Amino acid sequence: MHRERGLVSTMSDVTGATRTLLQRSMGILEPGLRRAQEAGTIRSDIESADIPNILAMVAAALGALKVDQPTRRRYLNILLDAFNPPHGTPVH
């Protein structure tokens, strides 16, 4: 990710750009999300429209944080655990 930091810092709106790119891929994301939910490996209350926004937030944060790679990896693992059904707090 360190190599990409220069690219991220030059983009005026990394969050919007990431969201736009992912929204174009909804046809690919949605079936995979549904299969994972049916298998019980991802929370059932996550909607396909949530994915681009969540990943855009992650991309923006990881690009902006001035932390080492193990710390970034730790934060990403914590975030990904939130997708795990047994760890999730229901959202409305």
Contacts in CASP RR format, 6 or more apart in sequence:
PFRMAT RR
TARGET T0000
AUTHOR 0000-0000-0000
METHOD contacts of the structure
MODEL  1
MHRERGLVSTMSDVTGATRTLLQRSMGILEPGLRRAQEAGTIRSDIESAD
IPNILAMVAAALGALKVDQPTRRRYLNILLDAFNPPHGTPVH
1 62 0 8 1.000
1 63 0 8 1.000
1 69 0 8 1.000
1 72 0 8 1.000
2 69 0 8 1.000
4 63 0 8 1.000
5 63 0 8 1.000
8 14 0 8 1.000
8 59 0 8 1.000
8 63 0 8 1.000
8 64 0 8 1.000
9 63 0 8 1.000
11 17 0 8 1.000
14 56 0 8 1.000
14 59 0 8 1.000
14 60 0 8 1.000
14 63 0 8 1.000
15 56 0 8 1.000
15 57 0 8 1.000
15 59 0 8 1.000
15 60 0 8 1.000
16 56 0 8 1.000
18 52 0 8 1.000
18 55 0 8 1.000
18 56 0 8 1.000
18 59 0 8 1.000
18 60 0 8 1.000
19 52 0 8 1.000
19 53 0 8 1.000
19 55 0 8 1.000
19 56 0 8 1.000
22 29 0 8 1.000
22 51 0 8 1.000
22 52 0 8 1.000
22 55 0 8 1.000
22 56 0 8 1.000
23 52 0 8 1.000
26 48 0 8 1.000
26 49 0 8 1.000
26 52 0 8 1.000
29 48 0 8 1.000
29 51 0 8 1.000
29 52 0 8 1.000
30 48 0 8 1.000
33 42 0 8 1.000
33 46 0 8 1.000
33 48 0 8 1.000
33 51 0 8 1.000
36 42 0 8 1.000
37 43 0 8 1.000
37 44 0 8 1.000
37 46 0 8 1.000
40 85 0 8 1.000
41 84 0 8 1.000
41 85 0 8 1.000
42 83 0 8 1.000
42 84 0 8 1.000
42 85 0 8 1.000
43 83 0 8 1.000
43 84 0 8 1.000
43 85 0 8 1.000
43 88 0 8 1.000
44 85 0 8 1.000
45 90 0 8 1.000
45 91 0 8 1.000
46 83 0 8 1.000
58 76 0 8 1.000
58 79 0 8 1.000
61 75 0 8 1.000
62 72 0 8 1.000
62 75 0 8 1.000
62 76 0 8 1.000
65 71 0 8 1.000
65 72 0 8 1.000
65 75 0 8 1.000
67 75 0 8 1.000
81 87 0 8 1.000
82 88 0 8 1.000
END
